[in-house]
Each structure stands twice: as structure tokens, then as C-alpha cells.
Amino acid sequence: MDFTKLSQELVRALRGQRSQAALSRRLGFSTNVIYTWESGRRAPTALQFFALAEKSKKPAADSLAGFYRQRPRWLKDVVTTDVVTSLLEHERGRIAIVQVARDTQMSRFSLARYFRGDVDIRLPEFLRILDSCSHRLLDFLALWTDPALLPAAAQAWREQQLARRAAYERPWSHAVLRCLEVAQYRKTPKHDSSVVSKLLGIENAEVDECLKLLEESQQVRSNGTHWLPADEVALELGANPSGSKALAAWWLNVAAERAGKARRGMFAYNLCSVSAVDLQRIAELQRECLREIRSIVAHSQPGERVALIGVQVMGLEKDD
């Protein structure tokens, strides 16, 4: 993705029908800075972008809270340099800076300054780092505008939406997709659905139906002998709360069914009484754990197993 072009298009989308000069003045500039941002002569900093969002009636802090669904402790009512730095550190988690440098093709020394907040990060670099660390850049863009209207992101957005629909309609499709990365499948002389069915414990017919849907949603392609995953599309399904809850419940039911039969794996629970405050603390710890797991998964090589990792924390009171 061209992050410089994406930055220009994002500024243009937020400007809407207002003139460049008028919006520049509203931001406190005496020159037509919006023109320089949209033309690519200069780029706004991430902080300037959030200020632009505020002037465009898209409160930055509230939008970011929606991005996380649970407002992080570091997210203040006003987006400041400290908030930008905390956001980057939050998304990086325990990913080494050298790994981020490899993924983004940026200098690790520049990255270290950005993560420390020593310098204001420009929007293109901010978007690049966010994409590398979170794999949720498209959902970030959706906070401010319809990504389908951004030429630099439109195709990736369409593919992500197709992939999400596939996940909801046939949940096993995502597991089949992951199986195509596993060495045991790749070592076969040609595609064999029975290899995938054994790896997942499902029927061949289910594998075939999933592959059909994966092909229709452009998540796989054939090289003549095997099905191969297309470019990775990160699937964050929280944008549809009811659908994501139903999908989570579906996979937890799979885990419950397998728990009674499995000879390997970790199946544990803790039934306890805690304060409401501590229940929130436990939930945040689980979210942090899940972020770390995703980081490990993103950089794990080689692919040898397909795993189901379930996380749930809830009060047992009956919902009204």
C-alpha cells in the first residue's frame, strides 16, 4: 500500500466540501497547509491529522475508543503527542523494534525515536507502523471515512469485507485457510482435501465447500497443484458486534466439543468471586494476553499446526 498517497487521500476525505484555505485557517495556519498535504508536497503529523479530524466533527479520542471497543487507560479526552506515542507502543506490544523495522523497511533508530515520542511522527509513517503492528489499518481508516472511497485502500477494503462475510457464513473456512499454510499440506504432491480434513477433524465435503467460498472471496488462488492463501487479510470482526459474538460462541462450542475428546491441549477454567473493578482488570489482562498471542502468531514460522485459542471472561449474572 502506498502510505504517502493514502495520507493525501485521507486528508482530502476529511476536508469534504470545505475549501482548503478555509480549513487551513480553522486549523490555525496562515498558509494553505491543506493544499500542501493533499498535493503531497508535505505530510501532516499524526497529531495534526487528529486535529483535522476534530475540525471535521469526528472527535479523535471517541473514535479511537471505538477502535478498541474498551477505552485504554492511556487514551485521554484530547489526543496529544503522549497519546500518539502510547497508541504506537500499545500496538507494538512486545514486538521488537528490529522486527518492526524489517516489516516497515524503516530505520530502527527512527522507529525508536517515534516510540519514545522524541519527534512528531508524520501521518504516512504512522499509518505504516500501525499497519505492521496491528494489521488493522483498514479498520482505523474506517473510523474517519469509507475506505472504499480511498483509491489507495479500496481494493484491500473490498477483499477484507468479502473475507469477513466468508468467516460469518462458514466459520470453518478460516481454519481451512490456515491449513493451506501448514507444511504437511504443502508437502503433498497435489491438493488433497483429506489432508486438510485430518488436520482439522472435519469432513472432506466441508473442506471443499470452504475452499469454494475462499476462492469466491479471493482469499485463495490455485497454482495448478495446490491452493495457496492470497495476500494476508487481517480479520477483525468486532465491527459487527452481534455477528462477532455469534462467531465467538460458535468457536467456543467447537472447543467445548473437542475438550471432551482431546488427549492434548490446555483446557482450564477458574470460577471465582471478585469485585467489579477486579473483573475489569482481569478482562484487560486477557485482552493484553490476546494481543501478545496475535503478535507471536504474526511472526511464527514455519506453519506446522492449526490451533484454536479461546479467551472468555464474563460475569455469570443473567442479562436483563
C-alpha positions in Angstrom: 0.0 0.0 0.0 1.2 3.5 -0.9 1.1 5.2 2.6 2.0 8.6 1.2 -0.9 8.5 -1.3 -3.1 7.1 1.4 -2.2 10.0 3.7 -3.1 12.5 0.9 -6.5 10.8 0.2 -7.4 10.6 3.9 -6.8 14.4 4.3 -8.9 15.0 1.2 -11.7 12.8 2.6 -11.8 14.6 5.9 -11.9 18.0 4.2 -15.1 17.2 2.4 -16.7 20.2 0.7 -14.8 22.9 2.6 -12.1 24.9 0.8 -8.5 24.1 1.5 -7.8 27.7 2.6 -10.7 27.9 5.0 -9.9 24.6 6.7 -6.2 25.6 6.9 -7.3 28.8 8.8 -9.5 26.7 11.1 -6.5 24.6 12.0 -4.6 27.8 12.9 -2.3 28.1 9.9 -1.7 31.3 8.0 -0.8 29.4 4.8 -2.8 26.9 2.8 -1.3 23.9 4.5 -4.2 21.6 3.4 -3.1 22.1 -0.2 0.4 21.0 0.6 -0.9 17.9 2.4 -3.3 16.9 -0.3 -0.7 17.5 -3.1 2.0 15.5 -1.4 4.4 18.5 -1.1 4.3 17.9 2.7 2.6 15.5 5.0 0.8 16.2 8.3 2.0 14.7 11.5 -0.3 12.2 13.2 -1.2 14.8 15.8 -2.1 17.3 13.0 -4.3 14.6 11.4 -6.2 14.1 14.7 -6.6 17.9 15.0 -8.0 17.8 11.4 -10.4 15.1 12.5 -11.7 17.2 15.4 -12.4 20.1 13.0 -14.2 17.7 10.7 -16.6 16.8 13.5 -15.0 13.4 14.1 -13.9 13.6 17.8 -10.5 11.8 17.7 -10.5 10.4 21.2 -14.0 9.0 20.9 -13.2 7.5 17.5 -10.1 5.8 18.9 -12.1 4.5 21.8 -14.4 2.8 19.3 -11.3 1.3 17.6 -10.5 -0.5 20.8 -14.1 -1.1 22.0 -12.7 -0.8 25.5 -11.2 2.6 26.1 -7.5 2.1 27.0 -6.2 3.8 30.2 -3.7 6.0 28.2 -6.4 7.4 25.9 -7.3 10.9 27.2 -10.2 13.1 26.2 -7.8 15.1 23.9 -5.3 13.5 21.6 -1.8 14.8 22.4 1.7 13.7 21.5 1.7 11.5 24.5 -1.5 9.7 23.3 0.0 9.2 19.8 3.2 7.7 21.4 1.1 5.5 23.8 -1.0 4.3 20.8 2.1 3.2 18.9 3.6 1.5 21.9 0.2 -0.2 22.7 0.1 -1.6 19.2 3.7 -2.7 19.2 3.3 -4.6 22.4 6.4 -6.8 22.7 7.3 -6.8 19.0 11.0 -6.0 18.8 11.8 -2.7 17.1 14.1 -4.6 14.7 11.1 -6.7 13.6 9.0 -3.6 13.0 12.0 -2.2 11.1 12.0 -5.3 8.8 8.3 -5.2 8.3 8.1 -1.5 7.5 11.5 -1.1 5.9 12.2 1.9 8.2 15.3 2.7 10.2 15.1 1.2 13.7 16.7 4.4 15.0 13.9 6.4 13.6 11.4 3.9 15.0 12.9 4.2 18.4 12.5 8.0 18.4 8.9 7.6 17.3 8.1 5.1 20.0 9.8 7.3 22.6 8.0 10.4 21.4 11.2 12.3 20.7 9.9 13.5 17.4 6.4 14.1 15.9 5.7 11.2 13.5 4.3 12.1 10.1 1.0 10.5 9.1 2.4 8.2 6.3 4.9 6.7 8.8 2.2 6.4 11.5 -0.1 4.5 9.1 2.8 2.2 8.0 3.7 1.4 11.6 0.0 0.9 12.6 -0.4 -1.5 9.6 2.7 -3.5 10.6 2.0 -3.8 14.3 -1.8 -4.1 14.4 -2.8 -5.4 10.9 -5.9 -3.3 11.4 -5.1 -0.3 9.3 -8.3 -0.6 7.2 -10.4 -0.5 10.4 -8.5 2.6 11.5 -9.3 4.3 8.2 -13.0 3.3 8.6 -13.1 5.5 11.8 -12.8 8.6 9.6 -14.2 7.7 6.2 -15.4 4.9 4.0 -12.2 3.1 2.9 -13.9 2.2 -0.4 -13.7 5.9 -1.3 -9.9 5.9 -0.8 -8.3 4.6 -4.0 -5.1 3.5 -2.2 -7.1 1.3 0.1 -10.3 0.5 -1.8 -9.2 -2.9 -3.2 -7.9 -4.1 0.2 -11.1 -3.0 1.9 -13.2 -4.9 -0.6 -11.2 -8.0 -0.1 -11.4 -7.7 3.7 -15.2 -7.3 3.5 -15.5 -10.4 1.4 -13.3 -12.3 3.8 -15.4 -11.2 6.8 -18.6 -12.4 5.1 -16.9 -15.7 4.5 -16.0 -16.0 8.2 -19.6 -15.4 9.3 -21.2 -17.6 6.7 -18.9 -20.6 7.0 -16.6 -20.4 10.1 -14.5 -23.4 9.2 -13.3 -21.5 6.1 -10.8 -19.5 8.1 -9.4 -22.7 9.6 -9.1 -24.3 6.2 -7.3 -21.1 5.0 -4.8 -21.5 7.8 -4.3 -25.2 6.9 -3.0 -24.2 3.5 0.0 -22.7 5.2 0.9 -25.9 7.1 4.0 -27.8 5.9 2.1 -31.1 5.9 -0.3 -29.8 3.3 2.3 -28.1 1.2 4.5 -31.3 1.0 1.7 -33.2 -0.7 2.2 -33.8 -4.5 -1.1 -32.1 -5.2 -4.1 -30.8 -3.3 -5.8 -33.4 -1.2 -8.9 -32.4 0.8 -8.4 -35.4 3.1 -5.1 -33.9 4.4 -6.9 -30.8 5.4 -9.8 -32.7 6.9 -7.5 -34.7 9.1 -5.6 -31.7 10.3 -8.9 -30.1 11.3 -11.0 -33.1 12.2 -13.8 -32.2 9.7 -15.3 -33.9 6.7 -13.9 -33.7 3.2 -17.1 -32.2 1.9 -16.8 -29.3 4.4 -13.3 -28.6 3.2 -14.4 -28.5 -0.4 -17.3 -26.1 0.4 -14.9 -23.9 2.4 -12.4 -23.8 -0.5 -15.2 -22.8 -2.9 -16.1 -19.9 -0.6 -12.5 -18.9 -0.1 -12.0 -18.7 -3.9 -15.1 -16.6 -4.3 -13.9 -14.2 -1.7 -10.5 -14.0 -3.3 -8.7 -15.4 -0.2 -7.1 -18.3 -2.1 -5.7 -18.9 -5.5 -4.6 -22.1 -7.3 -1.0 -22.6 -8.6 -2.2 -25.7 -10.6 -1.4 -28.3 -7.9 -2.3 -26.6 -4.6 -4.5 -23.9 -3.1 -2.4 -21.0 -1.8 -3.5 -18.2 0.5 -3.7 -14.9 -1.2 -2.1 -11.8 0.4 -2.9 -11.9 4.1 -6.1 -10.0 5.1 -6.4 -9.4 8.8 -9.9 -10.2 10.0 -11.0 -8.0 12.9 -14.7 -9.0 13.3 -15.7 -6.6 16.1 -17.2 -4.1 13.6 -20.3 -6.3 13.7 -20.8 -6.9 17.4 -23.7 -9.4 17.2 -22.0 -11.3 14.4 -18.7 -11.4 16.2 -20.3 -12.7 19.4 -22.1 -15.4 17.5 -18.9 -16.4 15.8 -17.0 -16.4 19.1 -19.7 -18.6 20.6 -19.5 -20.9 17.6 -15.8 -21.5 18.1 -16.1 -21.8 21.9 -18.7 -24.6 21.2 -16.1 -26.3 18.9 -13.6 -26.1 21.8 -16.1 -27.5 24.3 -16.9 -30.4 21.9 -13.2 -31.2 21.4 -12.4 -30.8 25.1 -14.2 -34.0 26.0 -12.3 -35.9 23.3 -8.9 -34.3 23.1 -5.8 -36.0 24.5 -3.7 -32.9 24.1 -4.2 -29.3 24.6 -4.9 -26.9 27.5 -8.5 -26.8 28.9 -8.9 -24.8 32.1 -11.3 -22.5 33.9 -11.4 -20.5 37.1 -14.8 -20.0 38.8 -14.4 -17.3 41.4 -15.9 -14.2 43.2 -14.2 -10.9 42.5 -15.0 -7.2 42.7 -16.4 -5.5 39.6 -13.2 -3.4 39.4 -11.0 -6.5 39.5 -13.2 -8.3 36.9 -12.4 -5.4 34.6 -8.7 -5.7 35.4 -8.8 -9.4 34.6 -10.6 -8.7 31.3 -7.9 -6.2 30.4 -5.2 -8.7 31.2 -6.9 -11.2 28.9 -7.0 -8.6 26.1 -3.3 -7.9 26.6 -2.6 -11.6 26.5 -4.6 -11.9 23.3 -2.6 -9.0 21.7 0.6 -10.8 22.6 -0.6 -14.1 21.2 -1.5 -12.3 17.9 2.0 -10.8 17.8 3.5 -14.3 18.2 1.2 -15.7 15.6 2.0 -13.0 13.1 5.7 -13.8 13.2 5.6 -17.6 13.8 7.5 -19.8 11.2 7.2 -22.5 10.0 3.5 -23.3 10.0 3.1 -26.7 11.5 -0.2 -26.8 13.4 -3.6 -25.1 13.2 -4.6 -24.1 16.7 -7.8 -22.8 18.3 -7.1 -20.3 21.2 -10.1 -19.3 23.1 -10.4 -16.5 25.7 -13.5 -15.6 27.7 -14.2 -13.5 30.8 -17.7 -12.8 31.9 -19.9 -12.2 35.0 -22.4 -15.0 35.4 -25.4 -12.8 36.3 -28.4 -13.1 33.9 -28.7 -10.3 31.4 -31.9 -8.3 31.6 
